[in-house]
Amino acid sequence: MVDQTASQPYRPSRTYRLIATSLVRARGALAHAAAFGLVHATLVTLITIHGIGARDMAFGSRSMELISTFALGSALGGFAAWIVAAVVVAARPVTARFAGMLLALSVGTAGGIATIYFVAFTSYFQNVHEGMSLLQYVVGFVFATASVAYTFAASGAPLLMPWGVVPLIGGAAAFAHLAGSRSG
């Protein structure tokens, strides 16, 4: 008896092709994502500095920490948003690319800033509380996450409003244009 499967060529599964295509798109978008992350971080940082000045806050160590947190977080968020949008919506129509990037950039910017807040808060928490059990660490993680969410909502987001919408819309428009002219 002859084995029929040996004569047929190998065809990768649909899932494998989808993953391979996504990785190629992500790799192709890296240069644009890095440049966009830096531009986005610069704009968000300038808006943050303006927000601090407009609220008559002193430019001390707390303000510098806030500015650096927003700069690092928005760079991380802008980079990640471009990659996610390139993988998910780059082959879609212009309106879908715009909407997808607007959503990815909004979530990415807030998530990137919250991640930097979380890392700083967890680092402080670990320095103060050494030798914790797993249960204490989990409880600390939950409270750190809640504290970061509250801190960002109460003191971070108001610094970006109303001008923080401008880099979001500008970034979404740039992505919709660039992703249409080439692959990401």
Rosetta silent file (secondary structure, phi, psi, omega in degrees, C-alpha in Angstrom):
SEQUENCE: MVDQTASQPYRPSRTYRLIATSLVRARGALAHAAAFGLVHATLVTLITIHGIGARDMAFGSRSMELISTFALGSALGGFAAWIVAAVVVAARPVTARFAGMLLALSVGTAGGIATIYFVAFTSYFQNVHEGMSLLQYVVGFVFATASVAYTFAASGAPLLMPWGVVPLIGGAAAFAHLAGSRSG
SCORE:     score description
SCORE:     0.000 S_00000001
   1 L     0.000  136.339 -176.233    0.000    0.000    0.000 S_00000001
   2 L   -96.745  138.001  178.816    1.337    3.445   -0.980 S_00000001
   3 L   -78.102  115.320 -177.722    1.239    6.380    1.459 S_00000001
   4 L   -73.121  -29.528 -176.656   -0.883    9.110   -0.192 S_00000001
   5 L   -72.649  -22.296 -179.248    0.214   11.901    2.185 S_00000001
   6 L   -71.554  -26.468 -177.445    3.877   11.637    1.177 S_00000001
   7 L   -87.080  -16.353 -179.358    3.135   12.725   -2.404 S_00000001
   8 L   -86.968  137.440  179.236    1.099   15.807   -1.449 S_00000001
   9 L   -69.054  154.457  179.901    3.003   19.037   -0.808 S_00000001
  10 L   -74.548  129.840  174.837    2.931   20.535    2.680 S_00000001
  11 L  -119.431  118.334  179.957    0.409   23.349    3.068 S_00000001
  12 L   -62.891  153.156 -179.759    0.677   25.422    6.206 S_00000001
  13 L   -69.662  163.827  178.957   -2.484   25.887    8.219 S_00000001
  14 H   -62.859  -39.252  178.491   -4.511   29.080    8.032 S_00000001
  15 H   -63.017  -43.915  178.801   -3.471   29.996   11.577 S_00000001
  16 H   -62.008  -42.668  179.367    0.201   29.576   10.722 S_00000001
  17 H   -65.140  -38.638  178.665   -0.179   31.785    7.614 S_00000001
  18 H   -64.007  -44.322  178.987   -2.009   34.435    9.643 S_00000001
  19 H   -65.351  -43.889  179.725    0.735   34.494   12.282 S_00000001
  20 H   -62.424  -42.894  178.404    3.491   34.574    9.653 S_00000001
  21 H   -63.724  -41.246  179.176    1.791   37.444    7.810 S_00000001
  22 H   -63.427  -41.612  179.147    1.345   39.363   11.069 S_00000001
  23 H   -66.295  -37.247  177.099    5.010   38.961   11.966 S_00000001
  24 H   -65.417  -43.361  177.300    6.074   40.192    8.520 S_00000001
  25 H   -62.398  -42.714 -179.747    3.810   43.241    8.873 S_00000001
  26 H   -64.130  -43.234  179.661    5.139   43.948   12.373 S_00000001
  27 H   -64.002  -38.621  178.975    8.739   43.649   11.219 S_00000001
  28 H   -69.039  -22.334 -177.478    8.029   45.975    8.284 S_00000001
  29 L   -94.626   -1.003 -174.633    6.509   48.580   10.597 S_00000001
  30 H   -60.448  -44.867 -178.342    9.373   48.747   13.106 S_00000001
  31 H   -63.922  -45.429  177.663   11.152   51.766   11.593 S_00000001
  32 H   -63.968  -38.833 -178.901    7.940   53.781   11.313 S_00000001
  33 H   -65.060  -41.725  179.396    6.915   52.716   14.804 S_00000001
  34 H   -64.712  -45.064  178.804   10.215   53.830   16.343 S_00000001
  35 H   -64.391  -43.634  179.771   10.081   57.217   14.629 S_00000001
  36 H   -64.348  -40.273  178.382    6.433   57.676   15.511 S_00000001
  37 H   -57.498  -41.420  178.851    7.064   56.707   19.148 S_00000001
  38 H   -68.499  -43.453  179.009    9.674   59.474   19.454 S_00000001
  39 H   -65.034  -44.133  179.218    7.481   62.103   17.770 S_00000001
  40 H   -61.980  -43.064  178.772    4.464   61.096   19.860 S_00000001
  41 H   -62.991  -40.079  178.484    6.531   61.211   23.052 S_00000001
  42 H   -62.221  -46.670 -179.759    7.814   64.680   22.171 S_00000001
  43 H   -64.590  -44.904  179.603    4.306   66.027   21.580 S_00000001
  44 H   -64.988  -37.574  178.236    2.870   64.444   24.727 S_00000001
  45 H   -64.542  -43.930  177.993    5.819   65.719   26.765 S_00000001
  46 H   -63.507  -39.451  177.389    5.334   69.266   25.471 S_00000001
  47 H   -66.059  -38.309  177.485    1.612   69.064   26.256 S_00000001
  48 H   -64.382  -44.068  177.719    2.441   67.770   29.745 S_00000001
  49 H   -62.193  -42.183  176.505    4.873   70.641   30.343 S_00000001
  50 H   -61.949  -43.381  179.420    2.221   73.077   29.130 S_00000001
  51 H   -63.037  -38.645  177.673   -0.365   71.466   31.426 S_00000001
  52 H   -66.344  -43.897  178.738    1.955   71.741   34.427 S_00000001
  53 H   -65.948  -38.879 -179.090    2.681   75.375   33.640 S_00000001
  54 H   -68.426  -25.240  178.991   -0.981   76.197   33.035 S_00000001
  55 L   -94.553   10.554  178.734   -1.921   74.777   36.441 S_00000001
  56 L    53.506   39.195  175.163    0.793   76.852   38.134 S_00000001
  57 L   -84.848  144.773  179.090    2.546   73.763   39.478 S_00000001
  58 L   -72.128  142.640  176.845    6.128   74.233   40.564 S_00000001
  59 L   -87.722   80.433  178.805    8.793   72.677   38.325 S_00000001
  60 L  -114.913 -157.522 -177.445   10.452   70.561   40.999 S_00000001
  61 H   -66.484  -36.221  178.684   11.408   66.923   41.362 S_00000001
  62 H   -65.238  -42.553  178.262    7.772   65.767   41.325 S_00000001
  63 H   -65.535  -40.397  178.881    7.085   67.632   38.090 S_00000001
  64 H   -65.821  -36.753  176.242   10.232   66.264   36.480 S_00000001
  65 H   -65.366  -41.265  178.544    9.216   62.744   37.510 S_00000001
  66 H   -63.922  -44.160  179.621    5.776   63.320   36.016 S_00000001
  67 H   -63.785  -44.818 -179.714    7.247   64.675   32.772 S_00000001
  68 H   -67.613  -35.198  176.515    9.680   61.771   32.421 S_00000001
  69 H   -63.352  -45.010  178.969    6.917   59.261   33.184 S_00000001
  70 H   -67.236  -37.559  179.555    4.710   60.753   30.486 S_00000001
  71 H   -65.439  -49.623 -179.891    7.618   60.905   28.017 S_00000001
  72 H   -65.929  -43.796 -178.820    8.640   57.275   28.509 S_00000001
  73 H   -65.382  -40.655  179.697    5.071   56.000   28.663 S_00000001
  74 H   -72.676  -31.323  174.251    3.926   57.836   25.551 S_00000001
  75 H   -64.970  -45.776  177.353    7.009   56.656   23.616 S_00000001
  76 H   -61.980  -45.523 -179.670    6.238   53.083   24.639 S_00000001
  77 H   -66.383  -40.879  178.451    2.544   53.531   23.857 S_00000001
  78 H   -65.159  -42.305  177.868    3.137   55.196   20.485 S_00000001
  79 H   -62.133  -49.812 -178.666    5.574   52.481   19.414 S_00000001
  80 H   -64.878  -38.828 -179.272    3.241   49.673   20.493 S_00000001
  81 H   -63.845  -41.087 -179.909    0.177   51.344   18.948 S_00000001
  82 H   -64.301  -43.167  179.659    1.846   51.651   15.545 S_00000001
  83 H   -63.745  -47.451 -179.158    2.878   47.979   15.594 S_00000001
  84 H   -61.563  -45.367 -179.759   -0.570   46.797   16.700 S_00000001
  85 H   -65.525  -37.476  178.651   -2.327   48.947   14.111 S_00000001
  86 H   -64.350  -36.437  179.863    0.065   47.789   11.367 S_00000001
  87 H   -75.649  -40.188 -170.395   -0.694   44.173   12.179 S_00000001
  88 H   -89.251  -44.559 -170.445   -4.447   44.537   12.640 S_00000001
  89 H  -122.246    9.179 -175.598   -5.722   47.250   10.265 S_00000001
  90 L   -63.050  -31.410 -177.819   -2.984   48.094    7.727 S_00000001
  91 L   -91.579    9.682 -177.731   -4.757   46.278    4.882 S_00000001
  92 L   -93.955  173.290  175.574   -8.139   47.895    5.598 S_00000001
  93 L   -64.469  166.899 -174.695   -9.735   51.021    4.062 S_00000001
  94 H   -57.055  -44.662 -177.620   -8.583   54.478    5.170 S_00000001
  95 H   -64.403  -37.991  178.315  -11.410   55.021    7.657 S_00000001
  96 H   -69.421  -37.591  176.979  -10.749   51.670    9.338 S_00000001
  97 H   -64.360  -42.592  178.672   -6.997   52.420    9.523 S_00000001
  98 H   -61.949  -50.325 -178.089   -7.746   55.816   11.086 S_00000001
  99 H   -64.660  -41.385  179.585  -10.201   54.390   13.626 S_00000001
 100 H   -63.805  -42.747  179.555   -7.967   51.430   14.461 S_00000001
 101 H   -70.721  -36.889  177.411   -4.932   53.626   15.036 S_00000001
 102 H   -60.357  -44.605  177.972   -6.960   56.135   17.065 S_00000001
 103 H   -66.302  -47.103 -179.422   -8.123   53.341   19.355 S_00000001
 104 H   -62.698  -39.519 -178.938   -4.682   51.705   19.534 S_00000001
 105 H   -71.492  -38.012  177.069   -2.981   55.031   20.229 S_00000001
 106 H   -62.636  -50.147 -179.832   -5.472   56.041   22.928 S_00000001
 107 H   -67.627  -40.542 -179.133   -5.122   52.722   24.717 S_00000001
 108 H   -64.571  -42.406 -179.950   -1.375   52.571   24.042 S_00000001
 109 H   -65.909  -50.257  178.607   -0.651   56.035   25.407 S_00000001
 110 H   -62.868  -42.491 -179.681   -2.703   55.535   28.564 S_00000001
 111 H   -67.582  -38.825  178.192   -1.370   51.986   28.960 S_00000001
 112 H   -64.916  -44.328  178.170    2.246   53.004   28.386 S_00000001
 113 H   -65.643  -42.940  177.981    2.055   55.799   30.941 S_00000001
 114 H   -63.724  -35.044  177.479    0.253   53.512   33.403 S_00000001
 115 H   -64.546  -43.666  178.219    2.947   50.863   32.859 S_00000001
 116 H   -65.235  -42.821  174.087    5.716   53.322   33.729 S_00000001
 117 H   -56.020  -47.194 -177.085    3.724   54.471   36.777 S_00000001
 118 H   -62.324  -44.030  179.750    3.248   50.832   37.777 S_00000001
 119 H   -62.283  -43.682  179.267    6.947   49.978   37.420 S_00000001
 120 H   -64.873  -44.085 -178.499    7.953   52.997   39.511 S_00000001
 121 H   -67.045  -42.612  179.098    5.344   52.293   42.190 S_00000001
 122 H   -65.652  -38.191  176.710    6.167   48.569   42.352 S_00000001
 123 H   -61.316  -45.622  176.791    9.873   49.358   42.568 S_00000001
 124 H   -61.634  -44.647 -178.552    9.222   51.682   45.492 S_00000001
 125 H   -61.838  -41.112  179.156    6.932   49.103   47.108 S_00000001
 126 H   -68.042  -34.715  178.619    9.580   46.368   46.761 S_00000001
 127 H   -68.940  -35.598 -178.374   12.273   48.581   48.277 S_00000001
 128 H   -80.100  -38.267 -175.414   10.147   49.395   51.304 S_00000001
 129 L  -113.952   92.827  179.717    8.687   45.920   51.870 S_00000001
 130 L   -92.832  154.513  176.454   11.356   43.236   51.593 S_00000001
 131 L    67.694   46.913 -178.504   10.791   39.527   52.137 S_00000001
 132 L   -89.393  149.833  174.220    7.132   39.353   51.175 S_00000001
 133 L   -79.815  171.876 -179.943    5.168   36.142   50.772 S_00000001
 134 H   -62.672  -41.951  179.345    3.332   35.340   47.549 S_00000001
 135 H   -62.342  -43.701  178.160   -0.013   36.365   49.042 S_00000001
 136 H   -63.491  -37.565  178.855    1.419   39.701   50.185 S_00000001
 137 H   -66.271  -42.447  179.516    2.911   40.220   46.743 S_00000001
 138 H   -63.462  -44.595  178.222   -0.425   39.496   45.009 S_00000001
 139 H   -62.772  -42.698  177.350   -2.264   41.884   47.346 S_00000001
 140 H   -62.029  -39.474  178.099    0.448   44.496   46.746 S_00000001
 141 H   -62.301  -45.205  179.884    0.130   43.974   42.991 S_00000001
 142 H   -63.126  -45.643 -179.503   -3.637   44.503   43.109 S_00000001
 143 H   -69.925  -34.370  176.202   -3.336   47.645   45.222 S_00000001
 144 H   -64.792  -41.734  178.697   -0.472   48.986   43.083 S_00000001
 145 H   -63.642  -44.230  178.551   -2.586   48.512   39.961 S_00000001
 146 H   -64.565  -40.599  179.033   -5.556   50.276   41.575 S_00000001
 147 H   -64.434  -40.770  178.403   -3.305   53.078   42.811 S_00000001
 148 H   -64.518  -43.830  179.329   -1.789   53.543   39.362 S_00000001
 149 H   -61.422  -44.430  179.529   -5.215   53.671   37.716 S_00000001
 150 H   -66.241  -44.550 -178.285   -6.437   56.253   40.219 S_00000001
 151 H   -61.355  -43.738  179.420   -3.257   58.342   40.025 S_00000001
 152 H   -66.002  -43.728 -178.619   -3.373   58.453   36.240 S_00000001
 153 H   -67.214  -38.258 -174.592   -7.086   59.277   36.139 S_00000001
 154 H   -83.842  -39.144 -175.581   -6.898   61.925   38.872 S_00000001
 155 H  -118.191  -20.410 -177.080   -3.620   63.685   38.134 S_00000001
 156 H   -87.675  -53.715 -176.490   -2.309   62.428   34.810 S_00000001
 157 H   -60.658  -39.804  178.553   -5.171   62.617   32.337 S_00000001
 158 H   -62.038  -25.734  177.301   -6.221   66.195   33.244 S_00000001
 159 H   -67.151  -27.917 -176.994   -2.719   67.393   32.305 S_00000001
 160 H   -88.781  -15.836 -175.578   -3.257   66.160   28.764 S_00000001
 161 L   -90.380  142.970   -1.239   -6.724   67.599   28.218 S_00000001
 162 L   -89.694   -8.713 -172.721   -7.813   69.196   25.916 S_00000001
 163 L   -75.003  -13.627 -179.644   -4.611   69.314   23.836 S_00000001
 164 L   -68.442  -15.402  178.657   -3.816   65.618   24.262 S_00000001
 165 H   -74.415  -27.190 -177.261   -6.388   64.773   21.607 S_00000001
 166 H   -61.183  -49.795  177.715   -4.284   66.529   18.935 S_00000001
 167 H   -65.589  -28.455  177.464   -1.429   63.964   18.866 S_00000001
 168 H   -66.005  -48.712 -179.279   -3.995   61.154   18.880 S_00000001
 169 H   -69.014  -41.402  178.025   -5.836   62.476   15.835 S_00000001
 170 H   -63.067  -41.619  178.637   -2.594   63.503   14.107 S_00000001
 171 H   -66.642  -38.805  178.230   -1.036   60.098   14.715 S_00000001
 172 H   -67.090  -39.755  178.104   -4.126   58.300   13.460 S_00000001
 173 H   -66.756  -41.543  178.219   -4.197   60.456   10.312 S_00000001
 174 H   -62.673  -43.059  179.160   -0.480   59.865    9.690 S_00000001
 175 H   -64.452  -44.194 -179.233   -0.920   56.121   10.100 S_00000001
 176 H   -60.409  -37.767  178.891   -3.965   56.040    7.809 S_00000001
 177 H   -73.646  -49.521 -176.069   -1.983   57.876    5.114 S_00000001
 178 H   -69.643  -38.712 -179.710    1.319   56.004    5.485 S_00000001
 179 H   -68.830  -24.232  177.185   -0.183   52.546    5.870 S_00000001
 180 H   -79.216  -30.961 -178.192   -2.121   53.114    2.662 S_00000001
 181 H   -83.459  -23.636  174.900    0.925   54.163    0.655 S_00000001
 182 L  -150.036 -172.030 -168.310    3.072   51.226    1.829 S_00000001
 183 L   -79.562    4.459  178.008    2.758   48.214    4.121 S_00000001
 184 L   154.845    0.000    0.000    2.942   49.909    7.492 S_00000001
